[in-house]
Amino acid sequence: MAKITAAEVNKLRKATGAGMMDCKKALVESDGDFDKAIEILRKKGQKVAAKRADRESSEGAVIAKVNNNASKGVVISLNCETDFVAKNEDFVNLAHKLAEIALNSNSKEEFLAVDFDQGLSVQDKLIEQTGVIGEKIEIGAFKTLEAPFVGSYIHAGNKIAVITGLSANVDGADVVAKDVAMQAAAMNPIALDETGVDQAIIDKEIEIAKDQLRQEGKPEAMLDNIAKGKLKRFFKDNTLVNQMFIKDNKKSVSDYVKSIGDDVKVVGFERVALG
């Protein structure tokens, strides 16, 4: 039997993130073969993943990243089972590293298949970490956005993250894009503007408004016009560019964005929240 040194155990721990005792056991089982020890730990992850496949992974960390020229952003959630794991520094660091890798992918499926490190795919890494942590670990949300300028915001605690796209890369775009992302994080708009609201939602809001008006005794002939007015208010409260800007409620988000250029607009946003 090969003698297992503390240095070898530490090297395996750094490579896999597994605990010291798990690393030592894997090295003993592999008779000191480093690559075989890694494979043993991965197989352990597969076994744990199979056992916990039906568990709910509603906790985790949501991370937003933007590429170097601010033309593309991504938001991912690395999900786990408990808040205890979600707050772990190593778990959060892994989420950040995965988000950096995700910037080069255009879909969740593509992202899971790409190389994480030395031939280990993202999906394989998640399975490995399931064995290390002992909880179901998976990618939940995966959203990307491309625009002339993309900004991001991660809310404290990594429970909400947002990316926003502006129509131009001009002076002040970084501040404005982040402010708009903070707005979306706090106010949770259902769409960018009224054109992005699903017709089913619009029909429901009109019907709710009419029912309220009938209960107030308004004449049936007046209901359509009054309901349309209420719908405009609904759009103002629930679509990003029409909402009142939380840092200055005397202007809309759209008006605020124009502060860096009359033609500058918000062209898109992606918001991901846990729970």
N, C-alpha and C positions, 0 to 999 in steps of 0.2 A: 504493500500500500504506500502510495506517494505521501510524503510529508507536506501538509498544507500549511503555508505560512500566512501570517496576518496580512502581509503585503498582497498576496494573491487574493485573499478574501476581500480586501479593500478594493482591489482592481475590479473584481467582479461586481461588487456593490455599486461602484461608480458607473459601470457599463450598463447595469440593468435596473438600478434603483431598489433592488431587493434588500431585505434585512440581512444583517451580518450572519445570523444563524442559518438562514435559508441558503445564503451563498456558501457557507462552510459545508453544509450538508450536500449541496450540489457538487462542490469540488471533491468531496470525499467519494460521492457516488460515481463521479467521472474519473476517479483516480488521478486527479490533478489536471485533467484535460480541460483547458479554459473554454474552448468552443463547445465541447460536449456539455459542460456545466451550464452554459447559456441555454442550450437546447433543453436541458432538464428543467430549467426555470420556466422556459416558454411552455413546455408541456404542462407544467403545473398551472400556468395561467389558463391554458385551454380547458383544463379540468374544472377550474374554479368558474370560468366563464360559462361552461355548460351547465353547471349547477345553479348559477345565478341568472340564467337567461330570462327567467320570467319575473325577476325582481324589477321594481319600479326605480328608475334613476332620475328623480325629479330635482335633485340638488346638483351643484356643480359650479363652474365658473364660465362666465360669458366674456369673451375677449374680442375687441375690435382692433384691426391693424390696417395701416395704409402703406402703400409702396413708396419708394424713395421719391418719385416725382409727383406723388399725390394724385395720380390718375386712376387708381383702383384701390378699393377697400374691401375688407372681408370681415364678417362677424361670425364667430363659431361659438357653440357652447360645448364644453367638455363636461359631460354629465356623470354623476356618481349617485350613490344611494343616501349618503348622510352629509349633513352640514359640517360635521367634524372633519371629514376628508376634504370637503370643498374649500375649507379655510386653510388647509395644510400648504405650507410654502412650496414644497416640491410639486404638489398637484397644480397649483396656480402657475408655477414656472413651466410645467409641462404644457399647460393650456396656452401660454404665451408662445412657446416654441412651435406648437401645432398650428397656431394662427399664422405665424410667419411662413410656415410651409404652405398653408392654405392659400396664401396670396397668389401662388402660381397655378392654382387649379380653378376650373370653371364650374365644377359640380362636386357634390358630396361624394359620389361614386369614384370620380377621378382622384379626389383628394385622399380617400381611404386606400387607394391602390399605389400611391406614389411612395418613393423611398423615404423613410424616416432617418435611417442611419445604417450604413454598411449592409445594404441588401434587406433590411428589415422594413416592411411596409408600415404605413400609419396604422392600418388595421391590426397587423401583428403586434405593434407596439401597444395598442390598446389592450389586446389580449394578455400580453406580458404584464402590463400594469395591473390588470384585474387579478392576476396571481400574486403580484407584489402587495397590493393594497387589501385584497380580500373582498372587494366590492365590485359590482358591475360598473364598468367604465366604458362609455361610448360617446361618440359625437352625436349631439342632438341636432341643433340648428346649424345650417351652413348657408350663408347669404353673401353675395358679392354685389358690388356696385362700381360702375365705371363712369367717369365724368371728367370734364376739363379740370375740376379741382374736387378732391374728396377729403373730407375731414372726419374725425371720429371722437367719440366720448365713451368712457367706461365709468359707470356710476360706482361709487364707493361700495366695496363688498363684492364686486364682480357679478352682480345679479342682473344688471341691465347694461347693454351696450348698443351704440347706435353709430352708423355711418351715414353721412349726408353728402350729396353731390351738388356742386354749384356750376352754373353755366359758363363761368370764366375763371381763370387763374390770374387774379389781380391782387394788388396790395391789400392786405387786410382779409384776404379770403380764409386764411387759417383761423383767425379769431371768429369770423362770422360763421364758418362751417361748424366749428366746435360749439358755438352758442346755439345754433339751430339744432345740432345733435342733442345738446342738453335739453332743449325745449321738447324734442321728441321723446326723450327719456322720461321727462317729468309729466308730460301731458298725454302721452300715448295716443296720437292721432290715428284715425282709421285709414287715412289716405293722404296723399300729397295735396290734392285739391278736390273740388267737387266732381271733376271728370273721372276720378279714380274710385269713387264710391260705388259699390255694387248696387245694381238696380233693385235687388230684393230689399236691401237696407233702406233705400229711398222710399219704396212702396210702403214698407212697414212704418217708417216715420210719418208719412203722410196720413196713413190710416190711424195711427195713434193720435196725431194732431186733430183729425176730424172727430174722433171719439170724444176727446176732451172738449172740443167746441160744442158738440151736441149736448154734452152733460151741462155745459154752461148756458144752454138754451139759444145758441146762435142759429139763425135761419139756415136751412139747408143750402140755399142759393149762394150764401156767402162763404161756405166752408172751403171750397177750392182755393179761392184767393187768399184767405187767412192762413190756410195750411201751407201754401207756397211761401208765405212770409216766415212761418215757423221753420220751414225747411232751410231757408237761407240762414236762419240763426243756428240751426243744427250744423250746417256746413262751416259756419264761422267758428263754432266751438270744437269741431271734431276733425277738421282738415288742417294739415300742418301750416301751409302758407297763409291761411285765413285766420288762424288763431291769434289772439293778442299776445304779443311778445312778453314773456314772463319777466324780463329784466326792465321793460318799459311798456306798461300796459296802455300807453297812449298811442301805440302804433302796432300794426300787424307784423307778423314774421316777414311777410313779403316786403313791407315798407322798410323794415330793418335791414334786410339784405340789400336793398337799393342804396344803402348808405355807403357802400363801397363801389357803386356804379349803377347808373340808372337802368342799364340793360341786364344787370346780373339777377339771376333767378335761382331758386332751388329746383333742381331737375329730378331729384330722387332721394329716397332715404330707406334704410333698412334698420328695423329695431328688433332686438331679441331680448326677451326677459324670461327668467326662470319662473316656473310655477304657473 
